[in-house]
Amino acid sequence: MSAVPSGSYIARIRAALPSLHPTERRLADTILSFPGEIASYSATELAQLANVSNATVTRFVRRIGYESFDQARQAARAAQQTGAAVFRVSAIDQGPEAALMTQIAQGRQNVENSFSAISLAEIDNLADAILNAGRIWIIGFRTSQAFALYLGTQIGQIAPNVTVLPQAGQTLAESLSSISAKDVVLVFALRRTVRQLPLLFRELRQTPGKAALISDVAPEPGEDTSLLEEELSPRWRLRVQTNAPGPLFNHAAVLTLCHILATRVLERSGQAGRKRLLAIEGLHDSLDEL
């Protein structure tokens, strides 16, 4: 008797490909082309999309180890929540002009919705902590590191003590051991997050520094997804929306938050911040850099 398939539903489909009937193979190819569609389609809609019968859909989901289509759909929804771009590709073609306008509208909506829940007082409180910090540590992996680098570069024009992690050629341990009570640690936890994040959060919680978390995952109704955040227990929680109509997340609100935070750090730095900017500009001139 063959073993029951295991792993993600995509892994199950790939493993079953060599033994599939031609109509089942057509269904499998359709799902692999648009793996996120099964999360929102009914069995009948999926059958129509692949041009197969409902009975083929039923046989197929059982062949890959699920008791029912609903169970397979739940597995697809769970995979979709991880944020993988492949699960967000749609079979619906709007056309380039309509798609562009939809993306722009979604970016605007993400910014408005994010800042309806983030107050200026909260941003200013974090900005003041950054200005008074012994060192500012900014941590981000994968996509999050792009925003960590951007925020570090912007804040670094005002505060001379900014370190972005992870650094090339180093593990995190060398830096985490140096965090002091005067420090501020900003962590970007944007989808898709790395597996080591809970461990990192637990270690950061043991350090004396004050933590800020920037994330884009909101709790689902009836689901407690705050446990990961509680591992860090941050003083500041800044949640932004990255919803998108296509396969790639829309990070307009993330960039806006970075810009506003850096701007408020500059504005609240007063004469000291302006003096540092003038010194930097003078060095640009003397070094003929720009």
Backbone hydrogen bonds in HBPLUS format (Angstrom, degrees):
<---DONOR---> <-ACCEPTOR-->    atom                        ^
c    i                          cat <-CA-CA->   ^        H-A-AA   ^      H-
h    n   atom  resd res      DA  || num        DHA   H-A  angle D-A-AA Bond
n    s   type  num  typ     dist DA aas  dist angle  dist       angle   num
A0012-ARG N   A0008-SER O   2.96 MM   4  6.28 152.5  2.03 151.7 159.8     1
A0013-ILE N   A0009-TYR O   3.09 MM   4  6.26 154.9  2.15 139.0 144.8     2
A0014-ARG N   A0010-ILE O   3.03 MM   4  6.30 167.1  2.05 154.6 157.4     3
A0015-ALA N   A0011-ALA O   3.02 MM   4  6.16 155.8  2.08 145.2 151.8     4
A0016-ALA N   A0012-ARG O   3.07 MM   4  6.24 140.9  2.23 141.8 151.9     5
A0016-ALA N   A0013-ILE O   3.10 MM   3  5.15 125.9  2.41  95.9 110.0     6
A0017-LEU N   A0013-ILE O   3.13 MM   4  6.24 125.0  2.45 146.2 159.7     7
A0019-SER N   A0016-ALA O   3.03 MM   3  5.76 144.8  2.16 126.3 135.1     8
A0020-LEU N   A0017-LEU O   3.26 MM   3  5.42 171.9  2.27 114.7 117.2     9
A0024-GLU N   A0021-HIS O   2.88 MM   3  5.09 114.6  2.32 106.0 123.2    10
A0025-ARG N   A0021-HIS O   2.72 MM   4  5.97 150.1  1.80 157.7 167.9    11
A0026-ARG N   A0022-PRO O   2.97 MM   4  6.25 146.1  2.09 141.1 149.4    12
A0027-LEU N   A0023-THR O   3.09 MM   4  6.41 154.4  2.16 142.2 148.6    13
A0028-ALA N   A0024-GLU O   2.82 MM   4  6.11 157.7  1.87 148.5 155.2    14
A0029-ASP N   A0025-ARG O   2.86 MM   4  6.07 159.9  1.90 149.9 154.7    15
A0030-THR N   A0026-ARG O   3.06 MM   4  6.26 151.8  2.14 142.8 150.2    16
A0031-ILE N   A0027-LEU O   2.99 MM   4  6.29 161.5  2.02 153.2 157.6    17
A0032-LEU N   A0028-ALA O   2.88 MM   4  6.10 162.5  1.91 153.7 158.8    18
A0033-SER N   A0029-ASP O   3.00 MM   4  6.13 136.0  2.19 137.2 148.2    19
A0034-PHE N   A0030-THR O   3.05 MM   4  6.30 147.3  2.16 145.1 153.8    20
A0037-GLU N   A0034-PHE O   3.07 MM   3  5.75 155.8  2.13 121.5 128.1    21
A0039-ALA N   A0036-GLY O   3.09 MM   3  5.62 148.7  2.19 111.8 120.6    22
A0040-SER N   A0037-GLU O   3.03 MM   3  5.67 151.1  2.12 117.3 124.3    23
A0041-TYR N   A0037-GLU O   2.94 MM   4  5.96 142.2  2.08 156.0 167.6    24
A0046-LEU N   A0042-SER O   2.96 MM   4  6.18 160.5  2.00 154.1 159.1    25
A0047-ALA N   A0043-ALA O   2.95 MM   4  6.11 154.6  2.02 143.8 151.1    26
A0048-GLN N   A0044-THR O   2.96 MM   4  6.23 155.0  2.02 149.0 155.4    27
A0049-LEU N   A0045-GLU O   2.96 MM   4  6.18 152.6  2.04 143.8 151.5    28
A0050-ALA N   A0046-LEU O   3.04 MM   4  6.27 152.3  2.12 148.5 154.8    29
A0051-ASN N   A0047-ALA O   2.81 MM   4  5.73 111.6  2.29 135.2 153.0    30
A0052-VAL N   A0047-ALA O   2.89 MM   5  4.99 165.6  1.91 142.7 147.2    31
A0056-THR N   A0053-SER O   3.10 MM   3  5.20 126.3  2.40  96.4 109.6    32
A0057-VAL N   A0053-SER O   3.30 MM   4  6.74 151.3  2.38 144.2 151.1    33
A0058-THR N   A0054-ASN O   3.03 MM   4  6.38 157.5  2.08 150.3 156.1    34
A0059-ARG N   A0055-ALA O   2.95 MM   4  6.21 165.8  1.97 151.9 155.0    35
A0060-PHE N   A0056-THR O   2.87 MM   4  5.94 156.6  1.93 146.5 153.8    36
A0061-VAL N   A0057-VAL O   3.06 MM   4  6.27 168.2  2.07 155.3 156.2    37
A0062-ARG N   A0058-THR O   3.31 MM   4  6.49 155.1  2.38 144.8 151.3    38
A0063-ARG N   A0059-ARG O   2.91 MM   4  6.11 147.9  2.02 145.2 154.9    39
A0063-ARG N   A0060-PHE O   3.05 MM   3  5.00 115.3  2.48  92.9 109.0    40
A0064-ILE N   A0060-PHE O   3.11 MM   4  6.46 141.5  2.27 148.9 158.5    41
A0066-TYR N   A0061-VAL O   2.91 MM   5  5.46 159.4  1.95 155.6 152.4    42
A0065-GLY N   A0062-ARG O   3.05 MM   3  5.11 161.1  2.09 106.0 109.3    43
A0072-ALA N   A0068-SER O   3.20 MM   4  6.55 155.2  2.27 144.1 150.5    44
A0073-ARG N   A0069-PHE O   2.81 MM   4  6.09 152.7  1.88 151.1 159.8    45
A0074-GLN N   A0070-ASP O   2.91 MM   4  6.16 150.7  2.00 144.6 151.9    46
A0075-ALA N   A0071-GLN O   3.11 MM   4  6.39 151.4  2.19 142.5 149.8    47
A0076-ALA N   A0072-ALA O   2.98 MM   4  6.31 149.0  2.08 144.0 152.7    48
A0077-ARG N   A0073-ARG O   2.88 MM   4  6.18 152.1  1.96 147.5 155.2    49
A0078-ALA N   A0074-GLN O   2.97 MM   4  6.21 154.6  2.03 146.0 152.6    50
A0079-ALA N   A0075-ALA O   3.04 MM   4  6.29 154.2  2.10 142.8 149.7    51
A0080-GLN N   A0076-ALA O   2.85 MM   4  6.05 149.8  1.94 144.2 153.3    52
A0081-GLN N   A0077-ARG O   3.02 MM   4  6.27 143.7  2.16 144.1 152.4    53
A0082-THR N   A0079-ALA O   3.15 MM   3  5.51 149.1  2.26 105.3 114.0    54
A0083-GLY N   A0080-GLN O   3.12 MM   3  5.77 156.0  2.18 114.8 121.2    55
A0087-PHE N   A0084-ALA O   3.11 MM   3  5.70 144.9  2.24 114.1 122.7    56
A0088-ARG N   A0085-ALA O   2.90 MM   3  5.24 159.8  1.94 113.9 120.3    57
A0099-ALA N   A0095-GLY O   2.97 MM   4  6.05 159.5  2.01 156.2 163.0    58
A0100-LEU N   A0096-PRO O   2.93 MM   4  6.04 153.9  2.00 144.6 151.0    59
A0101-MET N   A0097-GLU O   3.13 MM   4  6.42 164.7  2.16 151.5 154.3    60
A0102-THR N   A0098-ALA O   2.96 MM   4  6.15 151.4  2.04 146.7 155.1    61
A0103-GLN N   A0099-ALA O   2.96 MM   4  6.20 155.3  2.02 148.5 154.6    62
A0104-ILE N   A0100-LEU O   3.01 MM   4  6.29 161.7  2.04 152.9 157.6    63
A0105-ALA N   A0101-MET O   2.97 MM   4  6.10 162.0  2.00 145.8 150.9    64
A0106-GLN N   A0102-THR O   2.93 MM   4  6.09 152.8  2.00 145.0 152.7    65
A0107-GLY N   A0103-GLN O   2.96 MM   4  6.21 157.2  2.01 150.5 156.0    66
A0108-ARG N   A0104-ILE O   3.07 MM   4  6.34 160.8  2.11 150.1 154.7    67
A0109-GLN N   A0105-ALA O   2.94 MM   4  6.16 156.9  2.00 144.8 151.7    68
A0110-ASN N   A0106-GLN O   2.81 MM   4  6.03 153.8  1.88 150.0 157.1    69
A0111-VAL N   A0107-GLY O   3.12 MM   4  6.37 158.3  2.16 147.1 151.8    70
A0112-GLU N   A0108-ARG O   3.02 MM   4  6.29 169.3  2.04 154.0 156.7    71
A0113-ASN N   A0109-GLN O   2.86 MM   4  5.95 169.2  1.88 154.0 157.4    72
A0114-SER N   A0110-ASN O   2.93 MM   4  5.92 155.4  1.99 142.9 150.2    73
A0115-PHE N   A0111-VAL O   3.07 MM   4  6.20 167.6  2.08 154.0 156.5    74
A0116-SER N   A0113-ASN O   3.40 MM   3  5.22 149.7  2.50  92.5 101.0    75
A0117-ALA N   A0114-SER O   3.15 MM   3  5.67 155.9  2.21 107.9 115.2    76
A0123-ILE N   A0119-SER O   3.18 MM   4  6.55 157.7  2.23 145.8 151.3    77
A0124-ASP N   A0120-LEU O   2.79 MM   4  6.01 162.5  1.82 154.4 159.5    78
A0125-ASN N   A0121-ALA O   2.93 MM   4  6.05 149.3  2.03 140.6 148.7    79
A0126-LEU N   A0122-GLU O   3.16 MM   4  6.43 155.1  2.22 144.5 150.1    80
A0127-ALA N   A0123-ILE O   2.82 MM   4  6.08 154.9  1.88 148.8 157.1    81
A0128-ASP N   A0124-ASP O   2.89 MM   4  6.08 158.5  1.94 149.1 153.4    82
A0129-ALA N   A0125-ASN O   3.15 MM   4  6.36 152.8  2.22 138.0 145.4    83
A0130-ILE N   A0126-LEU O   2.92 MM   4  6.20 151.1  2.01 148.8 156.8    84
A0131-LEU N   A0127-ALA O   3.01 MM   4  6.32 156.2  2.07 148.1 154.2    85
A0132-ASN N   A0128-ASP O   3.02 MM   4  6.23 140.3  2.18 143.3 153.8    86
A0133-ALA N   A0130-ILE O   3.26 MM   3  5.10 158.4  2.31  99.1 105.5    87
A0134-GLY N   A0182-LYS O   2.87 MM  48  5.04 154.7  1.94 111.0 119.5    88
A0184-VAL N   A0135-ARG O   3.11 MM  49  6.57 155.9  2.17 156.9 164.2    89
A0136-ILE N   A0161-ASN O   2.85 MM  25  6.15 168.3  1.87 159.4 162.7    90
A0163-THR N   A0136-ILE O   2.83 MM  27  6.21 160.3  1.87 168.6 173.7    91
A0137-TRP N   A0184-VAL O   2.86 MM  47  6.23 167.3  1.87 162.5 166.6    92
A0186-LEU N   A0137-TRP O   2.74 MM  49  6.15 164.2  1.76 166.6 169.6    93
A0138-ILE N   A0163-THR O   2.88 MM  25  6.25 159.6  1.92 156.4 160.6    94
A0165-LEU N   A0138-ILE O   2.76 MM  27  6.04 162.6  1.79 154.3 159.0    95
A0139-ILE N   A0186-LEU O   2.77 MM  47  6.19 163.7  1.80 164.5 170.3    96
A0188-PHE N   A0139-ILE O   2.85 MM  49  6.16 171.1  1.86 172.0 173.6    97
A0140-GLY N   A0165-LEU O   3.14 MM  25  6.58 154.7  2.21 150.7 155.6    98
A0144-SER N   A0141-PHE O   2.88 MM   3  5.07 122.4  2.22 149.7 137.4    99
A0145-GLN N   A0142-ARG O   2.99 MM   3  5.53 143.1  2.13 111.6 121.4   100
A0146-ALA N   A0143-THR O   3.08 MM   3  5.61 136.9  2.27 111.9 122.1   101
A0148-ALA N   A0144-SER O   2.94 MM   4  6.23 151.0  2.02 147.4 156.8   102
A0149-LEU N   A0145-GLN O   2.83 MM   4  5.99 160.0  1.87 151.2 155.0   103
A0150-TYR N   A0146-ALA O   3.04 MM   4  6.23 155.2  2.11 137.6 144.8   104
A0151-LEU N   A0147-PHE O   2.86 MM   4  5.99 172.0  1.87 150.7 153.0   105
A0152-GLY N   A0148-ALA O   2.87 MM   4  5.93 156.3  1.93 142.6 150.3   106
A0153-THR N   A0149-LEU O   2.89 MM   4  6.05 154.2  1.96 146.6 152.9   107
A0154-GLN N   A0150-TYR O   3.02 MM   4  6.29 159.5  2.06 151.6 156.9   108
A0155-ILE N   A0151-LEU O   2.89 MM   4  6.01 175.6  1.89 158.6 160.1   109
A0156-GLY N   A0152-GLY O   2.84 MM   4  5.65 143.5  1.97 135.5 146.6   110
A0157-GLN N   A0154-GLN O   3.27 MM   3  5.70 160.2  2.31 107.1 112.9   111
A0158-ILE N   A0155-ILE O   2.87 MM   3  5.53 155.5  1.93 119.3 126.9   112
A0159-ALA N   A0155-ILE O   2.83 MM   4  5.97 173.4  1.84 161.7 163.4   113
A0170-GLN N   A0167-GLN O   3.20 MM   3  5.66 155.1  2.27 136.9 133.7   114
A0175-SER N   A0172-LEU O   3.02 MM   3  5.58 130.5  2.27 113.6 125.6   115
A0176-LEU N   A0172-LEU O   2.93 MM   4  6.08 173.0  1.93 164.8 167.2   116
A0177-SER N   A0173-ALA O   3.20 MM   4  6.07 158.0  2.25 148.7 151.7   117
A0178-SER N   A0175-SER O   2.86 MM   3  5.35 158.6  1.91 116.0 123.4   118
A0179-ILE N   A0176-LEU O   3.35 MM   3  5.58 170.2  2.36 109.8 112.7   119
A0183-ASP N   A0180-SER O   3.08 MM   3  5.45 164.4  2.11 113.8 118.6   120
A0210-LYS N   A0183-ASP O   3.01 MM  27  6.37 165.5  2.03 153.1 150.4   121
A0185-VAL N   A0210-LYS O   2.77 MM  25  6.05 162.3  1.81 154.0 158.3   122
A0212-ALA N   A0185-VAL O   2.74 MM  27  6.14 148.2  1.84 160.8 163.5   123
A0187-VAL N   A0212-ALA O   2.83 MM  25  6.19 164.8  1.85 163.1 167.0   124
A0214-ILE N   A0187-VAL O   2.87 MM  27  6.13 169.2  1.88 165.8 166.0   125
A0189-ALA N   A0214-ILE O   2.80 MM  25  6.06 169.4  1.81 161.9 162.7   126
A0197-LEU N   A0194-VAL O   3.23 MM   3  5.81 167.9  2.25 117.8 120.7   127
A0200-LEU N   A0196-GLN O   2.90 MM   4  6.17 159.7  1.94 157.4 164.1   128
A0201-PHE N   A0197-LEU O   2.81 MM   4  6.04 161.2  1.85 158.7 163.5   129
A0202-ARG N   A0198-PRO O   3.00 MM   4  6.23 157.0  2.05 145.9 151.6   130
A0203-GLU N   A0199-LEU O   3.04 MM   4  6.31 155.7  2.10 148.1 154.6   131
A0204-LEU N   A0200-LEU O   2.85 MM   4  6.08 159.8  1.89 154.1 160.2   132
A0205-ARG N   A0201-PHE O   2.93 MM   4  6.10 146.4  2.04 145.2 154.1   133
A0206-GLN N   A0203-GLU O   3.03 MM   3  5.24 138.8  2.20 100.8 112.5   134
A0207-THR N   A0204-LEU O   3.02 MM   3  5.18 150.4  2.11 102.4 111.7   135
A0235-ARG N   A0211-ALA O   2.81 MM  24  5.61 138.2  1.98 140.5 149.3   136
A0236-TRP N   A0211-ALA O   3.31 MM  25  6.71 156.9  2.36 143.7 149.6   137
A0213-LEU N   A0236-TRP O   2.85 MM  23  6.17 162.7  1.88 153.9 157.7   138
A0238-LEU N   A0213-LEU O   2.82 MM  25  6.06 176.5  1.82 172.8 173.8   139
A0215-SER N   A0238-LEU O   3.12 MM  23  6.57 148.3  2.23 144.3 153.8   140
A0240-VAL N   A0215-SER O   2.86 MM  25  6.25 157.5  1.91 162.6 166.9   141
A0223-GLU N   A0220-GLU O   2.93 MM   3  5.21 160.2  1.97 137.9 135.3   142
A0230-GLU N   A0226-SER O   2.86 MM   4  6.14 150.6  1.94 151.6 161.2   143
A0231-GLU N   A0227-LEU O   3.14 MM   4  6.46 130.4  2.40 139.8 151.4   144
A0231-GLU N   A0228-LEU O   3.16 MM   3  5.28 138.2  2.34  97.6 109.0   145
A0232-LEU N   A0229-GLU O   2.93 MM   3  5.38 135.8  2.12 107.8 119.2   146
A0233-SER N   A0229-GLU O   2.77 MM   4  6.00 155.0  1.83 147.6 156.3   147
A0250-ASN N   A0242-THR O   3.20 MM   8  4.83 150.9  2.29 121.9 122.4   148
A0254-VAL N   A0251-HIS O   3.11 MM   3  5.16 121.1  2.47  97.3 112.2   149
A0255-LEU N   A0251-HIS O   3.10 MM   4  6.41 167.5  2.12 162.8 163.9   150
A0256-THR N   A0252-ALA O   3.01 MM   4  6.18 155.1  2.07 144.1 151.7   151
A0257-LEU N   A0253-ALA O   2.92 MM   4  6.07 155.0  1.98 142.1 148.3   152
A0258-CYS N   A0254-VAL O   3.00 MM   4  6.33 161.4  2.03 151.9 156.6   153
A0259-HIS N   A0255-LEU O   2.92 MM   4  6.14 160.3  1.96 149.7 155.2   154
A0260-ILE N   A0256-THR O   2.89 MM   4  6.11 167.2  1.90 155.0 158.0   155
A0261-LEU N   A0257-LEU O   2.90 MM   4  6.00 166.9  1.92 153.7 157.8   156
A0262-ALA N   A0258-CYS O   2.98 MM   4  6.10 168.3  2.00 149.9 153.4   157
A0263-THR N   A0259-HIS O   2.88 MM   4  6.01 155.6  1.94 147.0 154.7   158
A0264-ARG N   A0260-ILE O   2.89 MM   4  6.08 158.3  1.94 150.9 156.1   159
A0265-VAL N   A0261-LEU O   2.95 MM   4  6.21 149.3  2.04 146.6 155.6   160
A0266-LEU N   A0262-ALA O   3.04 MM   4  6.33 158.1  2.08 147.0 152.1   161
A0267-GLU N   A0263-THR O   2.86 MM   4  6.14 167.9  1.88 153.7 157.1   162
A0268-ARG N   A0264-ARG O   2.91 MM   4  5.86 155.4  1.97 143.4 149.5   163
A0269-SER N   A0265-VAL O   3.05 MM   4  6.00 115.0  2.49 134.4 148.8   164
A0269-SER N   A0266-LEU O   3.14 MM   3  5.15 148.7  2.24  99.6 109.1   165
A0274-ARG N   A0270-GLY O   3.22 MM   4  6.56 162.1  2.26 151.5 156.5   166
A0275-LYS N   A0271-GLN O   2.85 MM   4  5.98 154.2  1.92 149.1 156.4   167
A0276-ARG N   A0272-ALA O   3.08 MM   4  6.34 151.2  2.17 142.6 149.5   168
A0277-LEU N   A0273-GLY O   3.04 MM   4  6.33 157.8  2.09 148.4 154.4   169
A0278-LEU N   A0274-ARG O   2.96 MM   4  6.21 155.7  2.02 148.3 154.6   170
A0279-ALA N   A0275-LYS O   3.00 MM   4  6.24 153.7  2.07 143.7 150.9   171
A0280-ILE N   A0276-ARG O   2.95 MM   4  6.20 158.4  1.99 151.6 157.0   172
A0281-GLU N   A0277-LEU O   2.94 MM   4  6.16 157.7  1.99 146.8 153.0   173
A0282-GLY N   A0278-LEU O   2.90 MM   4  6.13 151.3  1.98 145.8 153.7   174
A0283-LEU N   A0279-ALA O   3.09 MM   4  6.38 151.2  2.17 144.7 151.7   175
A0284-HIS N   A0280-ILE O   2.95 MM   4  6.30 146.9  2.06 146.5 156.2   176
A0285-ASP N   A0281-GLU O   3.10 MM   4  6.44 153.7  2.17 145.5 151.4   177
A0286-SER N   A0282-GLY O   2.98 MM   4  6.29 165.6  2.00 150.6 154.3   178
A0287-LEU N   A0283-LEU O   2.91 MM   4  5.85 153.1  1.98 145.7 152.2   179
A0288-ASP N   A0284-HIS O   2.93 MM   4  5.74 109.6  2.44 129.6 145.2   180
A0289-GLU N   A0284-HIS O   3.04 MM   5  5.21 157.6  2.09 143.9 150.3   181
A0288-ASP N   A0285-ASP O   3.10 MM   3  4.93 147.3  2.21  96.0 106.0   182
